[in-house]
């Protein structure tokens, strides 16, 4: 109960900011769903609403799903607002697309951009596909996870973070039981879209950044202009910034996000 009391006391300031960013309807709708979930009252399984940052409505799973928390971060807290001034991005890669909220945000914000969205978990992928379907051929949705090489991966949920849908992890398949997914390296994701540049690389891969930026990143990093990443621990942060040591960039923070803008080779790098 003390934790709930603390949340209630913090609500007025949060709601004021959320209304400013997303408007009354999404904010009050989110609050109603959050309250129903908090008290365990009867509720519908799904809810659809269009936040002002997207061109089409989005599906949200209710109950104990992490969708409401993801919706809050992206639309009510507007964590990606600082990226809106990226000049005319043509290709955005969304690694760890979850249920498509970030991809929908970018597709709506940047009408000339195409998005490659990657999500390994079948249940999340299904919702992601529904949420991104209205954007047509501007989206290439891939069921899989980013990895340093093409391989087969095993999905794991319940051992990291809060154990809910947005905390799905992957590791290389070793003949054990469980759901499997394709592992994709970034050059293989780039090849079908006919582009050599990634204008924005968004990464939220639940500690797979240790593998992705620790093995072979020097091959594809020179083709990335901006990175927006959620780093899951100090070891992930060390590996990430070590991979970028040959680059200059402008560093920003937004909520849980680390943003490296305008990547370019250091003049003294070989």
C-alpha positions as CSV (number, residue, x, y, z in Angstrom):
1,X,0.0,0.0,0.0
2,X,2.8,2.6,0.6
3,X,4.0,2.0,-2.9
4,X,0.5,2.7,-4.3
5,X,0.2,5.8,-2.1
6,X,3.5,7.1,-3.5
7,X,2.2,6.5,-7.1
8,X,-1.0,8.4,-6.3
9,X,0.9,11.4,-4.9
10,X,3.1,11.6,-8.0
11,X,0.1,11.5,-10.4
12,X,-0.8,15.2,-10.6
13,X,2.5,16.3,-12.0
14,X,2.8,13.3,-14.3
15,X,-0.8,13.8,-15.6
16,X,-0.1,17.5,-16.3
17,X,3.0,16.6,-18.4
18,X,1.2,13.7,-20.1
19,X,-1.7,15.9,-21.1
20,X,0.7,18.5,-22.5
21,X,2.4,15.8,-24.6
22,X,-0.4,13.5,-25.6
23,X,-3.7,15.3,-24.9
24,X,-6.5,14.5,-22.5
25,X,-8.1,11.4,-24.2
26,X,-5.0,9.2,-24.4
27,X,-3.9,10.3,-20.9
28,X,-7.2,9.7,-19.2
29,X,-7.7,6.4,-21.1
30,X,-4.3,5.2,-20.0
31,X,-5.1,6.3,-16.4
32,X,-8.4,4.4,-16.4
33,X,-6.8,1.2,-17.8
34,X,-3.9,1.5,-15.3
35,X,-6.3,2.0,-12.4
36,X,-8.4,-1.0,-13.4
37,X,-5.2,-3.2,-13.7
38,X,-3.9,-1.9,-10.4
39,X,-7.0,-3.0,-8.5
40,X,-7.6,-6.2,-10.5
41,X,-11.0,-5.2,-11.6
42,X,-12.7,-6.8,-14.6
43,X,-11.5,-5.3,-17.9
44,X,-11.4,-5.9,-21.7
45,X,-8.5,-7.9,-23.0
46,X,-7.5,-5.1,-25.5
47,X,-7.9,-1.4,-26.0
48,X,-7.3,0.7,-29.1
49,X,-6.5,4.4,-29.1
50,X,-4.6,6.8,-31.3
51,X,-2.1,9.1,-29.5
52,X,-1.4,12.4,-31.3
53,X,2.1,11.2,-32.2
54,X,0.8,8.5,-34.6
55,X,-1.3,8.6,-37.7
56,X,-3.2,5.4,-36.9
57,X,-4.7,3.8,-33.7
58,X,-2.6,1.4,-31.7
59,X,-3.6,-1.9,-30.0
60,X,-2.8,-2.3,-26.3
61,X,-3.1,-5.5,-24.4
62,X,-4.4,-5.1,-20.9
63,X,-4.2,-7.3,-17.8
64,X,-0.7,-7.8,-16.6
65,X,0.8,-7.0,-20.0
66,X,3.7,-4.5,-20.2
67,X,2.0,-2.7,-23.1
68,X,0.6,0.1,-20.9
69,X,4.0,0.9,-19.5
70,X,5.6,1.0,-23.0
71,X,2.7,3.2,-24.2
72,X,3.4,5.6,-21.2
73,X,7.1,5.9,-22.0
74,X,6.7,6.5,-25.7
75,X,3.6,8.7,-25.8
76,X,2.8,10.1,-22.4
77,X,6.4,10.8,-21.5
78,X,7.4,11.2,-25.2
79,X,10.9,9.9,-24.8
80,X,11.6,10.1,-28.5
81,X,10.7,13.8,-28.8
82,X,14.3,14.8,-28.9
83,X,14.8,12.8,-32.2
84,X,12.1,14.7,-34.2
85,X,14.7,17.2,-35.6
86,X,16.8,14.5,-37.3
87,X,16.9,15.8,-40.9
88,X,14.7,13.8,-43.3
89,X,15.7,10.2,-42.3
90,X,15.1,7.7,-45.1
91,X,15.8,4.4,-43.3
92,X,15.1,3.7,-39.6
93,X,16.0,0.3,-38.1
94,X,13.9,-0.7,-35.0
95,X,15.7,-3.5,-33.2
96,X,13.5,-4.8,-30.5
97,X,10.3,-3.4,-31.9
98,X,8.1,-5.0,-29.3
99,X,4.5,-4.3,-30.3
100,X,5.3,-1.5,-32.8
101,X,4.8,1.7,-30.8
102,X,8.3,3.1,-31.5
103,X,8.0,2.2,-35.2
104,X,4.6,3.8,-35.5
105,X,6.0,6.9,-33.8
106,X,8.9,7.2,-36.3
107,X,6.7,6.4,-39.3
108,X,4.3,9.1,-38.3
109,X,7.0,11.7,-37.4
110,X,9.0,11.1,-40.6
111,X,6.6,10.6,-43.5
112,X,9.4,9.9,-46.0
113,X,11.1,7.2,-43.9
114,X,10.9,3.5,-44.2
115,X,11.3,1.3,-41.1
116,X,12.9,-2.2,-40.7
117,X,11.3,-3.5,-37.5
118,X,12.6,-6.6,-35.8
119,X,10.8,-8.5,-33.0
120,X,11.5,-12.1,-31.9
121,X,8.6,-13.0,-29.6
122,X,5.6,-14.5,-31.5
123,X,2.9,-12.9,-29.3
124,X,4.5,-9.5,-29.5
125,X,5.1,-9.9,-33.2
126,X,1.4,-10.6,-33.8
127,X,0.4,-7.3,-32.1
128,X,3.3,-5.4,-33.8
129,X,2.1,-6.7,-37.2
130,X,-1.5,-5.4,-36.5
131,X,-0.2,-2.0,-35.3
132,X,2.1,-1.5,-38.3
133,X,-0.2,-2.9,-41.0
134,X,-1.8,0.5,-41.8
135,X,1.7,1.9,-42.8
136,X,1.8,-0.6,-45.7
137,X,5.1,-1.0,-47.6
138,X,6.9,1.6,-45.6
139,X,7.5,-1.2,-43.1
140,X,9.5,-4.3,-43.4
141,X,8.6,-6.4,-40.3
142,X,10.9,-9.3,-39.5
143,X,10.2,-11.9,-36.9
144,X,13.7,-12.4,-35.3
145,X,16.3,-10.8,-33.2
146,X,19.5,-8.9,-33.9
147,X,22.7,-10.8,-33.4
148,X,26.3,-10.6,-34.6
149,X,25.7,-13.3,-37.2
150,X,22.9,-15.3,-38.9
151,X,21.9,-18.2,-36.6
152,X,19.1,-19.7,-34.6
153,X,18.2,-18.2,-31.2
154,X,16.2,-19.3,-28.3
155,X,13.7,-17.0,-26.6
156,X,13.8,-16.6,-22.8
157,X,11.2,-14.7,-20.6
158,X,10.9,-14.5,-16.9
159,X,14.6,-14.4,-15.9
160,X,15.3,-10.7,-16.7
161,X,13.7,-7.4,-15.7
162,X,10.1,-7.8,-14.6
163,X,9.6,-11.0,-16.6
164,X,6.8,-9.5,-18.7
165,X,6.5,-9.3,-22.5
166,X,8.9,-6.4,-23.0
167,X,11.7,-8.3,-21.2
168,X,12.1,-11.1,-23.7
169,X,15.7,-12.2,-24.1
170,X,17.5,-14.4,-26.7
171,X,20.6,-16.6,-26.7
172,X,22.1,-18.9,-29.3
173,X,20.1,-22.2,-29.7
174,X,21.7,-25.2,-28.0
175,X,19.2,-28.0,-28.6
176,X,17.2,-27.1,-25.4
177,X,13.5,-26.7,-25.3
178,X,11.6,-23.4,-25.9
179,X,10.6,-21.0,-28.6
180,X,13.2,-20.3,-31.3
181,X,13.7,-17.3,-33.6
182,X,16.0,-16.3,-36.4
183,X,19.1,-14.3,-35.5
184,X,19.9,-11.5,-38.0
185,X,23.1,-9.5,-38.3
186,X,22.7,-5.9,-39.4
187,X,24.3,-6.2,-42.9
188,X,21.7,-9.0,-43.6
189,X,18.9,-6.7,-42.6
190,X,20.2,-3.8,-44.7
191,X,20.7,-5.8,-47.9
192,X,17.0,-6.4,-48.9
193,X,16.0,-2.7,-48.5
194,X,18.6,-1.6,-51.0
195,X,20.2,1.0,-48.7
196,X,23.8,1.4,-47.4
197,X,22.9,3.9,-44.7
198,X,20.8,3.7,-41.5
199,X,19.7,7.2,-40.5
200,X,18.4,6.1,-37.1
201,X,19.2,2.9,-35.3
202,X,16.9,2.3,-32.4
203,X,18.0,-0.6,-30.1
204,X,16.2,-2.1,-27.1
205,X,17.3,-5.7,-27.0
206,X,17.4,-6.7,-23.3
207,X,21.2,-7.1,-22.9
208,X,21.8,-8.5,-26.4
209,X,23.8,-5.3,-26.9
210,X,26.7,-7.1,-25.3
211,X,26.8,-9.4,-28.4
212,X,25.7,-6.9,-31.0
213,X,28.2,-4.2,-30.1
214,X,30.9,-6.6,-28.8
215,X,31.4,-8.7,-32.0
216,X,31.9,-7.3,-35.5
217,X,30.2,-3.9,-35.0
218,X,33.1,-2.2,-36.7
219,X,31.8,-3.6,-40.0
220,X,28.4,-1.8,-40.0
221,X,28.8,1.1,-37.5
222,X,30.3,3.4,-40.2
223,X,26.9,3.1,-42.0
224,X,24.9,4.4,-39.1
225,X,24.2,8.2,-38.6
226,X,22.3,8.2,-35.3
227,X,21.8,5.7,-32.5
228,X,19.0,5.6,-29.9
229,X,19.6,2.7,-27.4
230,X,18.4,1.5,-24.0
231,X,21.4,0.1,-22.2
232,X,20.7,-2.6,-19.6
233,X,23.6,-2.3,-17.1
234,X,27.0,-0.9,-16.7
235,X,28.6,-3.8,-18.6
236,X,26.4,-3.1,-21.6
237,X,27.3,0.6,-21.4
238,X,31.0,-0.2,-21.4
239,X,30.7,-2.5,-24.5
240,X,28.6,0.0,-26.4
241,X,30.9,3.0,-25.9
242,X,34.0,0.9,-26.6
243,X,32.5,0.0,-29.9
244,X,32.1,3.8,-30.6
245,X,35.6,4.8,-29.6
246,X,36.6,5.4,-33.2
247,X,33.7,7.8,-33.7
248,X,32.7,11.4,-32.7
249,X,29.1,12.1,-31.8
250,X,26.8,14.3,-29.7
251,X,25.6,12.5,-26.6
252,X,22.1,13.0,-25.2
253,X,19.9,11.3,-22.6
254,X,16.1,11.0,-22.7
255,X,14.5,9.0,-19.9
256,X,16.1,5.5,-20.2
257,X,17.5,6.2,-23.6
258,X,21.1,7.0,-24.6
259,X,21.3,8.9,-27.9
260,X,24.4,9.3,-30.0
261,X,23.8,11.8,-32.8
262,X,25.7,12.6,-36.0
263,X,28.2,9.7,-35.9
264,X,31.3,10.3,-37.9
265,X,34.8,8.8,-37.9
266,X,37.4,10.5,-35.7
267,X,40.0,12.2,-37.9
268,X,42.8,10.4,-36.1
269,X,41.2,6.9,-36.4
270,X,42.6,4.4,-38.9
